Amino acid sequence: MRFKLQVHLPQYITKWFPLAVWRMPDDTKTLYLTFDDGPIPEVTPWVLDLLRSYNIKATFFAVGENVFHNPEIFEQIIDEGHAVGNHTYHHLQGLKSDNRTYYKDIVHANKLIGSNLFRPPHGWLKRAQYRYLSGKYKIVMWDVISCDYNQNITKEEVLQNVLDFARAGSIITFHDSKKAASHLYWVLPRAIAALKAEGYEFSKIEFPKVRRLFYSPALQRIRRLRNNIRQLSLWA
């Protein structure tokens, strides 16, 4: 299969991280949609509405800070049967972070997210970080990056990135972020329709022993605080 470095990496590069998941071992025509960087109110609910209309389950790699500010949207992701993964608390890039700071940020995020799936922002990790995190999480990378965040390419090119490289078992990365929104709104429904017309089905990413901590004490405290604030505003 041909490659395009920004979209699909060749196997000799993915072998650098052999314990990471780049593609699901699936002989059927199943694809795995993933969404990075949310949840945010401007984009994530729209994605959920679209997925619901197609009865598709996907995987959301959430930024802890966004979960903190938007717990109701995060709960909606869970309630609608999607999978979630850890994408750090502050969207830190491993190569630019010292190990201790990076690990603490991931732990901080997982107090809210509660998943054994982890995707490093930008896909970059130091070897020491990769070895350490592989012992604690299933690191999920990608087989296809849509490049929906790239404002230097057209929405048609983003769509073609997905259609050209999707194959059975592909983990396809989109972004439920403001930066990607203008491309995502146009591309995602067309990509889903085209891939379903080719006979593909869609599924979420799950591995054994997923820690279902979606209603962790920290998240419950945030919910209570937000409910109290709303109640006070009604009384004011």
Backbone torsions as a table, in degrees:
resi	resn	phi	psi	omega
1	MET	NA	138.0	179.5
2	ARG	-70.2	168.8	179.0
3	PHE	-135.9	161.9	177.7
4	LYS	-144.7	109.5	-165.1
5	LEU	-53.0	-37.6	180.0
6	GLN	-74.1	-17.8	-173.6
7	VAL	-114.1	-49.0	-174.9
8	HIS	-139.6	118.4	-177.0
9	LEU	-84.2	145.9	175.3
10	PRO	-71.3	159.1	-174.1
11	GLN	-63.3	-30.9	-177.7
12	TYR	-67.5	-20.2	174.9
13	ILE	-85.5	-43.7	-179.0
14	THR	-64.4	-23.6	178.6
15	LYS	-68.7	-13.0	175.9
16	TRP	-62.9	-27.4	-179.6
17	PHE	-123.5	72.9	-171.4
18	PRO	-67.1	-23.0	179.9
19	LEU	-84.5	-12.8	177.4
20	ALA	-77.3	155.2	178.8
21	VAL	-99.2	117.1	179.7
22	TRP	-103.5	-26.2	-178.6
23	ARG	-154.8	141.1	-178.9
24	MET	-78.3	139.5	179.9
25	PRO	-75.1	85.5	-171.5
26	ASP	-133.4	118.7	178.2
27	ASP	-84.6	-13.5	178.6
28	THR	-88.2	170.1	179.9
29	LYS	-84.2	70.4	-180.0
30	THR	-116.3	135.4	177.3
31	LEU	-118.3	158.3	-174.9
32	TYR	-127.4	99.9	177.8
33	LEU	-76.1	133.8	176.1
34	THR	-129.7	150.0	-177.9
35	PHE	-131.3	124.1	-177.6
36	ASP	-103.3	151.9	162.8
37	ASP	89.7	-10.2	178.0
38	GLY	-84.0	-163.3	0.3
39	PRO	-87.8	144.4	174.8
40	ILE	-135.5	148.3	-175.1
41	PRO	-67.6	-23.8	-176.7
42	GLU	-74.3	-22.2	-172.2
43	VAL	-130.8	-46.3	-170.6
44	THR	-58.4	-44.9	178.3
45	PRO	-60.3	-35.2	176.4
46	TRP	-63.4	-42.8	177.6
47	VAL	-60.7	-44.8	-179.6
48	LEU	-62.2	-40.4	178.0
49	ASP	-61.5	-43.4	-179.2
50	LEU	-66.2	-45.3	179.1
51	LEU	-61.5	-39.8	179.3
52	ARG	-63.4	-38.3	-178.6
53	SER	-65.0	-25.6	178.3
54	TYR	-102.2	1.0	-176.3
55	ASN	55.7	46.4	-179.1
56	ILE	-107.7	136.2	171.7
57	LYS	-103.6	138.6	-177.0
58	ALA	-133.1	-175.6	-179.0
59	THR	-126.0	128.0	-177.4
60	PHE	-111.1	117.4	175.9
61	PHE	-92.5	101.0	-168.3
62	ALA	-91.0	144.4	171.8
63	VAL	-87.8	126.0	-174.4
64	GLY	-54.9	-40.0	-179.9
65	GLU	-61.6	-37.7	177.8
66	ASN	-71.8	-33.6	174.8
67	VAL	-64.1	-41.9	179.1
68	PHE	-58.9	-43.1	-176.4
69	HIS	-82.3	-20.1	-176.2
70	ASN	-133.1	57.0	-175.9
71	PRO	-63.0	-31.1	-179.2
72	GLU	-65.7	-37.9	178.8
73	ILE	-69.7	-39.4	177.6
74	PHE	-61.6	-43.5	178.1
75	GLU	-63.2	-34.9	177.8
76	GLN	-63.7	-40.1	177.0
77	ILE	-56.5	-47.2	-179.2
78	ILE	-66.8	-47.0	-176.6
79	ASP	-60.2	-30.2	-178.4
80	GLU	-89.3	8.1	169.4
81	GLY	88.7	12.4	178.2
82	HIS	-84.2	162.4	175.1
83	ALA	-93.9	155.5	178.3
84	VAL	-129.3	154.8	176.6
85	GLY	-139.8	164.6	-177.5
86	ASN	-88.2	129.6	179.9
87	HIS	-125.8	31.9	-175.1
88	THR	71.1	167.5	-179.1
89	TYR	-83.0	-41.6	-175.7
90	HIS	-111.8	19.1	-178.1
91	HIS	56.0	50.9	-179.0
92	LEU	-82.5	141.4	173.5
93	GLN	-92.4	128.8	-175.4
94	GLY	-58.3	-40.7	-177.0
95	LEU	-65.3	-25.0	-177.3
96	LYS	-99.5	5.2	-175.5
97	SER	-122.0	143.7	171.5
98	ASP	-71.9	152.5	-170.7
99	ASN	-58.5	-44.3	-176.4
100	ARG	-62.5	-45.4	178.7
101	THR	-61.9	-41.0	-178.0
102	TYR	-64.9	-46.5	-179.2
103	TYR	-64.5	-42.0	179.1
104	LYS	-61.8	-38.1	179.4
105	ASP	-65.2	-38.6	179.2
106	ILE	-68.3	-43.6	178.1
107	VAL	-62.3	-42.5	178.2
108	HIS	-57.9	-44.1	179.1
109	ALA	-64.4	-39.9	-173.6
110	ASN	-74.3	-14.5	172.8
111	LYS	-65.2	-25.1	177.1
112	LEU	-98.7	-35.7	-171.9
113	ILE	-88.2	-43.8	175.5
114	GLY	62.7	58.0	-178.3
115	SER	-135.2	155.0	172.7
116	ASN	-97.0	8.5	175.5
117	LEU	-98.4	139.2	178.1
118	PHE	-138.8	134.7	172.4
119	ARG	-126.5	122.5	179.9
120	PRO	-73.0	132.5	175.0
121	PRO	-52.8	133.3	-178.4
122	HIS	67.5	-0.6	178.1
123	GLY	76.4	11.5	-174.8
124	TRP	-104.8	131.2	176.0
125	LEU	-140.6	145.5	167.4
126	LYS	-73.0	155.6	-178.3
127	ARG	-58.9	-40.4	179.5
128	ALA	-64.1	-39.4	178.4
129	GLN	-65.4	-42.7	178.7
130	TYR	-60.3	-46.4	-178.8
131	ARG	-64.5	-43.6	-178.5
132	TYR	-65.8	-48.0	-175.6
133	LEU	-71.0	-27.6	178.5
134	SER	-64.0	-24.5	178.2
135	GLY	-81.5	-10.1	-176.0
136	LYS	-119.5	-25.7	-176.3
137	TYR	-136.0	159.5	165.7
138	LYS	-88.5	110.6	-178.6
139	ILE	-79.7	121.3	-176.7
140	VAL	-111.8	116.6	177.3
141	MET	-97.6	-121.4	-176.1
142	TRP	-163.4	160.0	170.5
143	ASP	-106.2	-29.8	-179.5
144	VAL	-139.0	126.7	170.4
145	ILE	-105.6	124.9	-177.0
146	SER	-68.9	-25.7	-173.5
147	CYS	65.0	31.0	179.0
148	ASP	-64.0	-20.8	179.3
149	TYR	-77.7	-14.0	-171.8
150	ASN	-85.8	106.3	-178.6
151	GLN	-79.4	-1.2	178.4
152	ASN	-91.7	0.2	175.1
153	ILE	-123.3	162.1	-176.9
154	THR	-84.5	163.6	176.7
155	LYS	-63.8	-32.1	176.9
156	GLU	-64.9	-37.4	177.6
157	GLU	-68.4	-37.3	177.1
158	VAL	-61.4	-46.3	178.5
159	LEU	-60.5	-43.1	-178.6
160	GLN	-65.8	-33.5	175.3
161	ASN	-54.9	-44.6	-178.6
162	VAL	-70.1	-48.0	-175.1
163	LEU	-68.9	-31.5	-178.3
164	ASP	-71.8	-32.0	-169.7
165	PHE	-113.8	-10.3	179.2
166	ALA	-64.3	137.4	178.5
167	ARG	-150.6	171.0	-178.7
168	ALA	-54.0	127.7	178.8
169	GLY	87.9	-1.6	-176.9
170	SER	-63.0	134.9	168.0
171	ILE	-95.7	114.3	-173.6
172	ILE	-107.5	128.3	-176.2
173	THR	-103.5	123.0	167.4
174	PHE	-117.6	179.6	179.8
175	HIS	-134.3	124.5	172.8
176	ASP	-92.6	72.2	-176.1
177	SER	-134.5	159.9	177.6
178	LYS	-62.1	-37.5	-177.6
179	LYS	-62.2	-35.5	-176.9
180	ALA	-92.3	-9.7	-167.5
181	ALA	-55.7	-46.2	-174.7
182	SER	-60.9	-36.8	175.6
183	HIS	-76.5	-42.9	-173.6
184	LEU	-60.8	-43.7	-178.2
185	TYR	-58.2	-34.7	-178.7
186	TRP	-85.9	-40.6	-170.6
187	VAL	-79.4	-46.5	-168.9
188	LEU	-58.0	-49.5	179.6
189	PRO	-63.2	-34.5	179.2
190	ARG	-71.7	-38.1	178.3
191	ALA	-65.0	-45.5	179.8
192	ILE	-61.6	-46.9	-178.6
193	ALA	-61.7	-43.4	-178.1
194	ALA	-67.3	-41.6	-178.3
195	LEU	-71.0	-37.5	175.7
196	LYS	-65.2	-35.1	177.8
197	ALA	-65.1	-25.5	176.9
198	GLU	-84.4	-0.5	176.5
199	GLY	96.5	11.3	-179.8
200	TYR	-83.3	147.2	168.9
201	GLU	-111.7	170.3	-176.6
202	PHE	-129.2	147.3	179.3
203	SER	-147.7	164.1	175.5
204	LYS	-91.0	165.8	-178.8
205	ILE	-96.6	122.9	176.3
206	GLU	-140.0	144.9	174.5
207	PHE	-131.4	159.3	-178.5
208	PRO	-56.8	152.8	175.1
209	LYS	63.7	36.0	172.6
210	VAL	-65.9	128.7	-178.5
211	ARG	-83.3	107.2	-178.2
212	ARG	-83.0	80.8	-178.6
213	LEU	-111.2	35.3	-171.6
214	PHE	-68.0	-24.1	177.1
215	TYR	-111.3	52.5	-179.8
216	SER	-63.3	160.0	178.1
217	PRO	-55.1	-38.9	-179.4
218	ALA	-63.9	-43.9	-179.8
219	LEU	-67.8	-36.5	177.5
220	GLN	-63.9	-39.2	178.7
221	ARG	-63.4	-40.8	178.4
222	ILE	-62.8	-43.2	179.7
223	ARG	-62.0	-44.0	179.7
224	ARG	-63.5	-42.0	179.8
225	LEU	-61.9	-45.0	-179.5
226	ARG	-65.8	-37.8	177.7
227	ASN	-64.7	-39.5	178.5
228	ASN	-64.6	-41.1	179.2
229	ILE	-63.4	-43.4	178.3
230	ARG	-62.0	-40.7	179.9
231	GLN	-64.6	-42.1	179.1
232	LEU	-62.7	-37.8	179.3
233	SER	-65.1	-31.2	177.6
234	LEU	-71.3	-33.9	-179.3
235	TRP	-78.3	-23.1	-174.4
236	ALA	-65.1	NA	NA
